Each structure stands twice: as C-alpha cells, then as structure tokens.
Amino acid sequence: MFWDWQSWWAQSLEWRPSQDHDARERADSFYAAFFDRHLTVDFAHPDGGSAWYVSTRLSGADLDAVLDRACEDARIASRTSLPYDVEVVRRTGDTGSYLFVINHSDTDAGVALEAPGTELLTGEPAADKLAVPAGAVRVVRLDG
C-alpha cells in the first residue's frame, strides 16, 4: 500500500511491473527508482510510441525523476540548465523556428539560446542568453 497524505492519495499494488512487458529486467530496473520513492508509475508503448501514467501529483525531486526517465525514454535531451518554473517550447514551420519562453516564477530568469534570433515582443536581437523577467513571456524567431 502506498500513501501520500499531502495529495490525499493511496493505492494498493503488487510490487512488479505489468506482465505485458517483454524485457522484465529493464522494466524492473526502470521502476526501481520510483518504488524507492513510493511512487506508482506505469507506461506503455502502443505502436512504438509512449504513454505515461503517474498516479499522484508530484513535485521536486520526485517529479524530476519521472520527467528525466520520460525524456530518456523519448530520447529527448534533458534541459538541466533550465531554471525551475520556466517553460520552453520550440516550434518549427514553413516560416522558420520559434522559441516560446514562459517564466512562471516570481524571479527573473536567463535561458541559454542554441542559436541567435530576434525577440519578437521587444524587437531586440537575442543571442547567447535570453533574459526573461518574472512572470513574462518571450518569443524568439531563430535565425537560420
């Protein structure tokens, strides 16, 4: 039985991954980090994709552990240099690549840029590190 009194959550499960997994050893090692923190996490690979299920509200190191594993599974590079509460999304289309940065925190943040560009809300050039004030949004059209 797993309990999380802060989130008003409890669940009783057997300590093992689903029998449907082909690689039992991989699944056991994958789940070990979560079970050590008393978290229940499940994932499935329908048609080569991934779907993740987390049975409680996570924060701090627990959320980091789940997201690190999900990024690793999806072969996405982890952005460990990104400040907490700063959201970064890159969109690419016919007119170019755009970086959307939202600072959800009450502290100014700096986000490293992989390429120079123009910040569209201020019209200022953006290179190396983008300053994002607390609670602000920045949109950068990347060069190239």
C-alpha positions as CSV (number, residue, x, y, z in Angstrom):
1,M,0.0,0.0,0.0
2,F,1.4,3.4,-1.0
3,W,0.2,6.6,0.9
4,D,0.6,10.2,0.1
5,W,-1.2,12.2,2.8
6,Q,-0.4,15.6,1.3
7,S,-2.0,14.7,-2.0
8,W,-4.8,12.6,-0.4
9,W,-3.8,9.6,-2.5
10,A,-3.4,5.9,-1.8
11,Q,-3.1,2.8,-3.9
12,S,-2.5,-0.9,-3.3
13,L,-0.5,-2.7,-5.9
14,E,1.8,-5.6,-6.2
15,W,5.4,-4.7,-6.4
16,R,6.0,-5.6,-10.0
17,P,5.5,-4.1,-13.5
18,S,2.8,-5.3,-15.8
19,Q,3.3,-8.9,-17.1
20,D,2.9,-7.5,-20.6
21,H,6.4,-6.1,-20.7
22,D,8.8,-8.0,-23.0
23,A,12.0,-7.1,-21.1
24,R,11.4,-7.9,-17.5
25,E,14.9,-6.9,-16.3
26,R,14.7,-3.5,-18.0
27,A,11.2,-2.8,-16.5
28,D,12.4,-3.8,-13.0
29,S,15.4,-1.5,-13.1
30,F,13.2,1.2,-14.6
31,Y,10.6,1.0,-11.9
32,A,13.1,0.7,-9.0
33,A,13.8,4.4,-8.7
34,F,10.0,5.1,-8.5
35,F,9.3,2.4,-6.0
36,D,12.2,3.6,-3.8
37,R,10.2,6.9,-3.6
38,H,6.9,5.1,-3.1
39,L,5.5,6.2,-6.4
40,T,3.3,4.3,-8.8
41,V,4.2,4.9,-12.5
42,D,3.2,2.9,-15.5
43,F,4.0,3.3,-19.2
44,A,3.0,1.6,-22.4
45,H,4.5,1.5,-25.9
46,P,1.5,1.3,-28.3
47,D,2.7,1.1,-31.9
48,G,6.2,2.2,-31.0
49,G,5.1,5.4,-29.1
50,S,4.9,6.0,-25.4
51,A,2.2,6.9,-23.0
52,W,2.9,7.6,-19.3
53,Y,0.6,7.4,-16.3
54,V,1.5,8.8,-12.9
55,S,-0.9,8.1,-10.2
56,T,-0.3,11.1,-8.0
57,R,0.7,14.8,-8.0
58,L,4.5,15.1,-7.9
59,S,6.9,17.9,-7.1
60,G,10.6,18.4,-6.5
61,A,12.9,15.5,-6.8
62,D,10.1,13.0,-7.5
63,L,8.8,15.0,-10.5
64,D,12.4,15.4,-11.7
65,A,12.9,11.6,-11.5
66,V,9.8,10.9,-13.6
67,L,10.5,13.6,-16.2
68,D,14.2,12.5,-16.5
69,R,13.1,8.9,-17.2
70,A,10.4,10.1,-19.7
71,C,12.9,12.3,-21.5
72,E,15.4,9.4,-21.6
73,D,12.7,7.0,-22.9
74,A,11.7,9.5,-25.6
75,R,15.4,10.2,-26.5
76,I,14.9,13.9,-25.6
77,A,17.9,15.8,-24.2
78,S,17.3,16.9,-20.6
79,R,17.5,20.7,-20.1
80,T,19.2,20.6,-16.7
81,S,20.4,24.2,-17.2
82,L,16.8,25.4,-17.5
83,P,15.6,27.3,-14.3
84,Y,12.6,25.8,-12.5
85,D,9.2,27.2,-13.4
86,V,10.5,28.3,-16.8
87,E,8.8,26.7,-19.8
88,V,10.5,26.5,-23.2
89,V,8.8,25.2,-26.4
90,R,10.3,25.3,-29.9
91,R,8.0,25.2,-32.9
92,T,9.3,24.9,-36.5
93,G,7.2,25.6,-39.6
94,D,7.3,26.9,-43.1
95,T,8.2,30.4,-41.9
96,G,11.0,29.4,-39.5
97,S,11.7,28.2,-36.0
98,Y,10.3,30.0,-33.0
99,L,11.2,29.6,-29.3
100,F,8.5,30.4,-26.8
101,V,9.7,31.0,-23.2
102,I,7.3,31.5,-20.3
103,N,8.7,32.4,-16.9
104,H,6.1,31.1,-14.4
105,S,8.2,32.1,-11.4
106,D,8.5,35.4,-9.4
107,T,12.2,35.6,-10.2
108,D,13.9,36.9,-13.3
109,A,15.5,34.1,-15.4
110,G,18.0,33.6,-18.1
111,V,17.7,30.9,-20.8
112,A,20.6,29.8,-22.9
113,L,19.9,30.0,-26.6
114,E,21.2,27.4,-29.1
115,A,21.1,29.9,-31.9
116,P,20.7,33.7,-32.3
117,G,17.5,35.3,-33.3
118,T,15.1,38.2,-32.8
119,E,12.8,38.6,-29.7
120,L,9.5,39.4,-31.4
121,L,7.8,41.1,-28.5
122,T,10.5,43.6,-27.9
123,G,12.2,43.6,-31.4
124,E,15.6,43.2,-29.7
125,P,18.3,40.9,-31.0
126,A,18.7,37.7,-28.9
127,A,21.9,35.8,-28.6
128,D,23.7,33.5,-26.1
129,K,21.3,34.1,-23.2
130,L,17.8,35.4,-23.2
131,A,16.6,37.4,-20.2
132,V,13.1,36.6,-19.2
133,P,11.6,38.7,-16.4
134,A,9.5,37.2,-13.6
135,G,6.0,36.3,-15.0
136,A,7.0,37.3,-18.5
137,V,6.8,35.7,-21.9
138,R,9.4,35.9,-24.7
139,V,9.1,34.7,-28.3
140,V,12.3,34.4,-30.3
141,R,12.4,33.8,-34.1
142,L,15.6,31.9,-34.5
143,D,18.0,32.7,-37.4
144,G,18.7,30.1,-40.0
